[in-house]
């Protein structure tokens, strides 16, 4: 029978994974119980649901660092997500953790990101009572917004990992904690490469100590950080870096914040993006009829403000610009 395939996979997990890993057969389950799949484990099903959902597809047109960059080689929120997934799976495999759980968390961790990256996040946070945080919105996407309000009904471990991938408390699973480290390793390193490509950062600006420790190529830096995570975590009851590497990564992050993330040249257009998000959000509050098709169920269950935030947050950069232009920029006059 086909279910024997899933059973064999689950048995292999129990045999070969570390005692610290979460086996699929031990999942805490879904809010709405479902019959097991014939071929896939529960975490494999979660991964597949994320990859096939609308929010995942929209990531390809959402900003990572540089707003609407001209050029094909800058990262988007989707390529960032794929790089996080690759790094996280490498660490998980080395630690004999559950790769399927790790991958599902990694692929879903940024589903709630706004258009225009963290600028859009700050814009919505200023408008919404209690603030707006993309990691909470990512959970909201998979629990409430996908499939017209039905959500994806993911397992608790995946939702917890998504929620805890950045700040605050650690994930309940080591797989979720791996994703938190993989996220930082990915964005620090690919943001260096994108900043160099954009001409806002030169290698010789990076402190000499960090260049000597990590090397000058993305592959060198990532390899050193990943190896450090594996080495330190094998000797710990959690996921961590070796002290020297952890200190250097923090120093590199502070350097990137000062020289790229807060760089006026790189971020010169962000004020415009914030204004655009504010105006779109306020517009939808005044025109609730335009929300009915996509988030009408949110209007009915949670109110207009929440629906306007969900709809605006879900936009891609291009769609936000198009929506703004349609509503606030006059069309050229023509007699034809």
N, C-alpha and C positions, 0 to 999 in steps of 0.2 A: 504493500500500500504506500501511497505517496507520503502519508504522515510519518512513515518510517524514516524518510529523509530528514525531516525536522528533528525527529527523535535522535538520529545519529549525530546531528550537529550539536544538539544539546548535551549529549553524552560526551562528545569530544571536548566541549567547553569544561565540563566537570572534571575531565581527565587531565587536560593540558593547561588550563588557565591557572594562574596563581590563586592561592586561597584568598587573596585580597581582592580579586576581581569579582564582578557581579555576573553570575551566570544568568542567561536568558530565562531559564526555567525557575529562577528565584526572584524574578521581578516582583515589585510591589503592585504591579498591575495598572489597569486603566480605570478611569472614573466610571466608564460604561463597559462592563465585561463583554468580551467578544470570544467567539469560538476560535481556537488556535488555527493558524494557517497550515496547510498541508506541507509546504516546502520551507517556509521562512520562520525564523525565531521571532520573538516579539520585538527585539531591538532592530532586526533587519526590516521588519514591517514599518517601524517608526522612521528609519532612514529613508525608505522608499516613499512614504507619505510626504515627507519634507521635500524631497527632490521633485515630486510631481505637483507640489502646491503652487498657487499663484504667487504668493509672496516670495518664494524662492526664485521664480523667473524674473521678478521685478528687480532683484538685486543687481542684475547685469547693467542696469541704467541708473544706479545710485552711486553717489560720490563716496570714495574712500578718503582721500585727503584733498586732492585738487579738484576744484569745481569745474565741471564740463571741460576737461582738458582737451586741447587740440593735439591729437596723436593717438595711435592705436595701442601703445604699450604701457600706458598708465594703468594702475590697478583700479578696479571698480570694487564695489562691495561684494560682488560675486566672486571675482578672482581672489580677493582677500579670504573669503570663506573657504574656497578650495585649497588655498595654501595652509590655512589653519587646519583643515581636515587632514591634509597630507602629513604635516608635522605632528599632529596629535596621534595619528595612527602609528607613525614610526615610534613614538615614545611608548604608546600602549603595547605595541607588539613586543618591544624590547623588555617591558616590565611584565609581560604575560597577562595583561589586562584584556578586557573585552573590547576588541576593535569595533564591533558593530555598534555598541553603546557609545563609544567614543566618537565614532563617525557621525552618528545621528545627532549628538549634542553639537558637534562642530558645525555641521551643515545647517543647523537651526538657530545658531547662537545670535545671528544678526538679522533675523527676519523682521524685527520690529524697527529697524533703523529708518529714519526719516529721509526725505530727499535732502541733498546738500550736506550730508554727513552730520557732524556734531553741531554745526551751525543751525541746521534745521531742528535738531534736538533741543538746543538752547532756546530757539524761538518758540517752540511749542511749550516748553517748560515754563516760560514766562507768561503764557496765556492760561494755563490749566491749573486749577486749584490742586495743590499737592504736588505739582511738578510733573514732568514727563521724563521717563528714563527708558532708553531703548531696550534694555534687557528685560524690563517688566513688560514692555510692549511686545517683545518677541514671544513671551509666554502667552500674552493675550491673543496674539495672532493664531497660535496653534490651538488654544483652548476655546476661543470664542469667535474669531473673525473668519477663519477659513470655512469653506463650504456653507456660505450663507448663514453663519451662526452656529453650525453644528460642531465646528472645530475638527481637529485631526484625531482626537482621542488618543493621544500619545501616552506612553507609560510614565509613571511618576518619576523614575530616574532620569529620563530624558528631559522632562520639563524642569526638574530641579537643576540639572546641569546647565540648561539654557539660562535660567534665572541667575545662577551664581557664577557666570562665566567672567565677570569683571570685578565689581566691587562688593563689599559687604561680606557676608558669611561665606564659608567655603561650601562647595557642593557636598552632598552626602556620600558620593561615590568617588573613588580615585580617578575613574574615567572622566568625571566632570572636572576634577581638579587638573587633570592633564590638559583639558581644553583651555582652561584659564591661562596656563603657562604657554600653550601653543599659540593662543591669540596674541599674547604680548610678543613672543618671539617672532611671529609672522609680521605684525604691523611695524615693529621697530625696524626690522631689516628691509622689508619691501618699501617702507616710506623713505629710508635712506636712498635706495636706488631710484625711486620716483623723483625725489628732491634733486638728486644729481642730474637726472635727465631733464628736469625743468630748469636747471641752472640757478637754483636757489641754495645749493649746497655743494661744496667741494670737499674731496677727501681730506685735503690738508687742513680743513677747519675742524675735523674731528680730533679730539685730544689725542696726543701721541700715545699715551698709555693705553687707550682703548684700541687704537689701530694696531699696536704691537700685540695686544692680547687677543683680539678677534680677527685680525687680518683686514684686508681691504675689499674683499669680494663677498657678495651676499652668501654664496655657498659656504665660504669659510666661517662666517659669523654664525649662520644657522647651525652648521655642523658642531661647532664648539658649544653652543648653547644647548642643543639637543643632547649631546653626549654628557654634558654636565647634569642635565635634568635626569637622565637615566642613571648615571653613576650615583648621584646624591639620593635619588628616590629609592634605589635598591637597598640603601642603608638606613632608610627612614620609614616611619609609619605613615607618611603622607607624600605629596609630590613637592619637590623643592629643587633648588639649584645649589651647587657648591658655594660656600660663602664668598669666595673671591669673585666668582662669576656673577652671583646675585648682586653684589655690590657694584660690579662694573655695568651690569644691565641697567640698574637703577640710574647710574651716572649717565649712561647712554640715553636713557629715556629723558632725563632732565635736559641733556644737551639738545635732543630733538625738539623738546617743547620750546626751548628758548630760541632755537634757530630755524625751525620749520613750522611747528604747530601754531606758534604765535608770530610767525614771520609776516610782516606787513605785505611783502611782495607776494608771498604764497597765498595769503588770506585776504587780499585786498578786496575781493568781491563778496566776502561773507556778509557784510552789512546789507548789501542788496538782497542776498538770499534770505536773511532774517526778515527784512521788510516784506518780501514777497510772501513768506509763510504766514506772517501776521495778517496780511491783507486777505489772503485766501481763507484762512481760518475765520476771520471776522465776516467775510462775505458769506460763507456757508452757514454761519449762525443766522444771518439775515435772509437766507434763501434755503430753508430746510427741504424744499421740494427737490432740490438737486441732489440730495443725499439718499432719497428713497430707494433708488435702484440698487445701490451698492451697500449701503449701511442702514437701510430703513429699519431693520430689525434692532439695531442699536438705539436708534431714536426712540423706538417704542419701549425698549426694556431699560435703557440707562440714561436717556435724555439726549438733547440736541448737542450740548457741549462735548460730550464723550464721542458722539458720532462724528462731529466735525473734526475732532482731533484724530480719530481713527482713519477717516478718509484722507485727511491732509498728510498724515504720517505715511500712509501707504503709497503715496504718489512716487513715481520716479522723478529724477531731475527734469527730464525732457517734458514729462506730462505736467509737472508743476509750472514750468515756464510757459507751456502751451495754454494751460488753464488760466494763468495770470494774464497772458496776452489777450485771450478771448474776452476776458471780463473787464480789463482795465486799460487796454491799449486800443485806441480807435482804429478802425479799418480805413484804408485809403478810399476816397470817394471815387465812384465811377458811374457814368451814365449808362454803360452797357449792362 
